[in-house]
Amino acid sequence: MIYLDNAATTFPKPRKVVAEMTDCLTHYCANPGRSGHDMASKMASRIYETRETIADFFNMTDPLRIVFTANATESLNLAIKGLLKPGDHVVTTAMEHNSVLRPLKEMKGIRVTVVPADKNGCVFVRDIELAISPSTKLVVCTHSSNVTGSILPIKEIGSLCRKKRILFMADASQSAGAIPIDIQAQNIDILACPGHKSLFGPPGTGFLYLRPGIDVVPLKEGGTGTDSANLYQPRYFPEGYEAGTLNGPGIIGLREGIRFIEELGLKTIQQWEQHIIEMLTDGIGNLPNIQIYGPDQPSKKTAIIAFNIKGMDCETAAYELNKRFGIAVRAGYHCAPLAHKAIGTYGTGAVRMSPGIFTTEEDIHKTLTALQKLSG
């Protein structure tokens, strides 16, 4: 199988990720923060080490402001629903995933302005600035589109929000581990990340970071291992926002995924993925009856390419690539309907290919051969 669906979940996972999770499950998989015995203490220690690893990787000031979640969707829901109140105004973009759009749609009394994107999926700071009003409390946007890969100018957006004293939240679902993120330099107040994509962790992991001074209402209530005699949910960071037993083995796997990036080098990963996506883009551009969507320059996007084959439904194209050629891709609307409206594929959807660090040049050559046969 040629795996070109890394924008959904990276595969394969680094060996050390699997090894450390197996060691945890085999030798000390107890409940952290609930007991004082050695196994529970070791689990708690390893989880805190993961907080420190994340904080160092993203230049965060306080590891205890990292809240572990099951995925970026939970992180975004926690921030959006825990922060906003009736009367607040939010600015977001047409390139957002439904994990941003749907929570905002469900909230009562919140006014939302969706900033448009151009036909390549690019969003401009000037449009965000024009959308800001005196009641704007939050600007939330993706760092990189999961449909086109287009990279949004979050440093400039963050600087604008800081100047206007508005909170800025970045959805780093497609960018964390793929391109550099420095929350201090990019003026990010809140960062939502999944663990299972370019951070190389397992499914069921993610986190939300809130800079000191930002308080939110917990998304769920339950056991925290602290202040257990209190019938009300505590607001301590991070325990008050992590009700229930944490996915300890998964969190440990996430730590090893980030360490894998650090050992290999984020720049190395970025350069290889850009090389692979450039090969794929150039090759598809030479094939008949295929339309590519998104930025023309691979340097302006993460390792994603969206396209359609003339006269072939995108779901059919994905099915044929899988069954006939053993190539794994994703087709449809990618949980981002407004992004498809922006690039002109709302009525059709698109095929999405997303290579990764483990994708080889041979994989791309075989993929281009398959596309040539499908589109010819």
N, C-alpha and C positions, 0 to 999 in steps of 0.2 A: 504494500500500500504506500502510495505517495501522499503524505499528509500535508494538505494545504488549507487547514482550518484552524490555524493557531490563534486567530482573532476570537475564536470561541473558547478554546482551551488549548494550551500548549501541550504538544506531545512530540517525542517522549519526554518524561521527566528525567532530570539528571540522576545518575545512579545514587549519589550521596543523599538525595532527597528520599528515595525509596529505602535506602539502608538505615537512615536515622529514624524514619517513621517505624520501620520494622523493629529496630532496637527498642524504641519506646514501647511499642505494643507488646513486646516480648518480656521486657524487664522492669518497667516502672510506670505503666499506664494507670495511674491512680488519679483521684480527683484533686486538682490543685485548689488551695485556699479553703478546703473543707476539713482537712485532717492535719495532724502534726507529725505523722509518721514519716519515715525516710522516703518512701516512694512518692508520697504526696508532695513532700518538700522538694524532691528532685524535679518533679513535673512543674511545680510553681517556678522553680529556678530557671528551667529551660524556657518557659513561656516568657519570663521577664527578659531573658537573653534575646528572645526574638523581638521584644519591644525595643531593646537597645540597638539591635541590628537595623531595624526599620528606621529608627530615629537618626542613626548615623547615615544611612543610605540617602535619606531625603532631607537631611540637615534640619531636623526638628529639635526644638529646645528641650522638650520634656517627654521622655518615653511613657510616662504615666498618663499622658493625654491621648494615647493610642488606644482605641476601643476595638477589640476583635469582634468581627461579625462573620456571617456565613458567606458573604459575597459583597460585591459593590452595590448591588440592589438594596440589601439591608442597610448598608452604610448610608446610602443616599436617602433612604426613607427615614432613618434615624435623624439625620441632619435636617431634612426639609420639614418633617412633621414635628420635630422637637424644637425647632427654632422659630418657625413662622407663626404669626397670630393674625386673626381677622383685622383687616385694615392695612396689612403689609403689602408692599409691591415687590414683585420679583422680576428680574430680567433674565431670560434664558435665550437659547438659539434654536434655529430650525434643524440643527445637526444633532440634537440630543437623542439619546436612547430613551425608550419608554420608562426606564427606571428613574428618570428625571421627570419626563412629561406626565406620566400617570399619577404620581403622588401630588404634583402641582394641580392637576385637573381635579383630583378628589377633594382637595382642601376647600373648605367653605370660607368665604369672606376674603380670600386672597386674590389680588389682582396680578395677572401675569402678562408680561409683554414678551413675545417671541420675536427675536431679531432675525431677519431673513439671512439666507446664505445665497451665494451666486451659483451658477450652474455647475461649478467645479466643487461645490461644498465648502467654499471659503467664507469666513465671517470676518467682518472688519470692525476695528475698535470704534471708529467714528459712529457706526450704527448703534453700538452698545451705549455710547455716551449720549446719543440723542434719545435713547429709550429711558434713560434714568430720570426719575422724578423726585420731588422732595420726600415722598413716602417710600422710596426704594430702600429695602432693607438688605437684599441679597442679590448678587449676580452669580448664577451658576451655569457653568458650561463644560462641555467635554474638552479635554486637551487634544484629543485626536479622534476623528470620526471613525466609528466602526463600520461605516458603509464605504467611504471613499479613502479613508486614511488621512484626510486633510488635517494638518496641524494648525490649531488655533493659536493666536498670539497671546498666550496666557500671561506672559510677563507684562505686556502692555496693558492688558485688561486688569491685572492685579494692581498695577501702578495707578490706573484710573480709579479703581475702587478705593485704594488706600487714600488717594487725594481727596475723594469725596466722602470718606468715612463710611463706606458701604462694605459689608462683608462679601468676600469672594470665595466661592467654593469651586474647586476643580474636580471633575470626574476623570480620573486617570486610568480608566479601565483598559484603554488601548495603548497608553503611553508608559505606564510604570514598568520599568525594566527594559523598555525599548528605546527611549530617548531620555535625556537628563531631566530631572526634576529637582529643584532646590527651592523649598517653600519660602526661605528667607529672601533669596534673590528675586523670586517670581511673585512675591507678595501674596502668597496663598494663605488664607485664613483657615480653610477647611479642605481637607483632601480625602477623597473616597477612592479606595483601591480594591480590586479583587486580588486574591492570591494565586489563582489558578491559570492566569494568562501569562504575560511576559515576566512575571516574578518567579515562575516555574514551581510554584507550590501546588498542592493538590486541590481538587474541588472541595467546596465547603469551607474555604478560608477567605478572609478579606479583613479590611480594617477601615476605621474612620479616625482621622486626626483632627482635633480642634485645638487651635492655639489657646494658650492661657488667656482667661478673661471671657471666653465664650461659654455660656451655659445653655444646655438644651434639656428638654424633658425626655426622660427615658422612653424608648419605644415599647419596652415590655417590662413587666414586673415579675419578681420571683426571688429565688435564693441567690445571695451574693457572697456568702461566707463572711460577711462583715455586718455588724449591727443587726444580728439576727433576731433580737427581741423586739425590734421595731416593726410594726405591721405596715408601715409606709416604706416605699422604695427609697433607699438612700440615694443621694446625688454625688457620692464620692466618685472620683476618677481613679481607675477605670471601672472598678467593680460594680458601681451602681448602674452601669450601662451594659453590663455583660451578664445579665441574669441567666441562671442555669449553668450547666456544666459546659465548659469550653471544649472545643475540638483540639485537645492537647496534641495528639499525634500530627494533626494537620498543621497546627501552628508551628510545630518543630520542623515539619517538612518545608513550610514557608521560609523559615530561617535559613535552611540549607539551600533553598532556591536562590535567595538573595546572595548568599555566600558564593554560590556558583557564578552569579553575575559579576561579583567583585573579583573573583579569581580570574575569570576569563577577560573581564574588562568590558564595561558598557560601551565604550567607543568601538571595540572590536565587534560586538554584537550589532551595533548600529551600522557600521560600515559593511558588514557582510549582508545584512538584511537589505540595505539600500542597493548593494550590488545585485542581489538575487532579484529584487523587484524591478530593477532596471533591465535586467535580462528578460524578464517576463513581459514587461511593458513593451520593450523594443520588438520582441518576437511576435507578440500579439498584434502590434501595429502593422506588421508586414503580412498579416493574414487577411483574407477577404471576408466580408460580411460579419465582422466583429466590431462593436462599438465599445470603447472604453470610457469610463466616467471618472471624474476626479481630477486633481491637479496634473498638469502635463509633466512636471518635473518630479522625479522620485524623491528628491531631497526635501520636497515640501509636504511629504506624507510619511506615515509609518508603512510597514510592509503589508499593504492591502491593495488589491486591484479589483475593481468592480467592472463587469462587462456584460454584454448580451450578444448572442449569436442571432443574426437576422433570420427570421422565419422559424425560430425554435424557442419554445417556452423555457424560461430559466430553470424551472424545476426539472424539465426533461433533460436539459443540458447537464445539470448536476447528476441526475440519475445515470445518464450515459457515461459520464466521466468515471463514476464509481463502478458501475457494472462491467463496462467494456474495457476500461483502462486502469482500474484500480487507483483512482485519484480521488481523494476526499476533499470536497469543497462544501460551501454552503450557498443556498439559493433562497430567494424570497425578499422579504422586506427588512430582515435583520433587526426587528423590534425598533425600527427608527423610521416611521412613516413620513415624518416631515422632511427628513433628509432625502428620501426618495422623491418627494414633491419638488424639492429644490433642484435635483439633478435631472428631473424629467423621466423618472422610472416608476412613478406612483401606480400606473396602470399595469405594469409588467413585472416589477421587482427586478432583481439582477443576480448574476452569479458573482460570488465573492471568493477570491483566492487570497490566502494569507500565509505565505511562507514564514519560516523562522530560522533560527540559528542552525538547526539540524538539517535544513533543506540543502541539497547539493545541486551543483550545476547539472549533473546528470538528471536529477529529478525535473529540472526546468526544461531540459531538452526533450524528455519524454512527454512532458505536459504540452509543450508546443506542438509536438507531433500529433498528439491526441486531438488538440484543438484544430489543427489543420485538417484532419480527417472529418471532424464534426462540422466544420464550417465550409468545407469545400463542396 
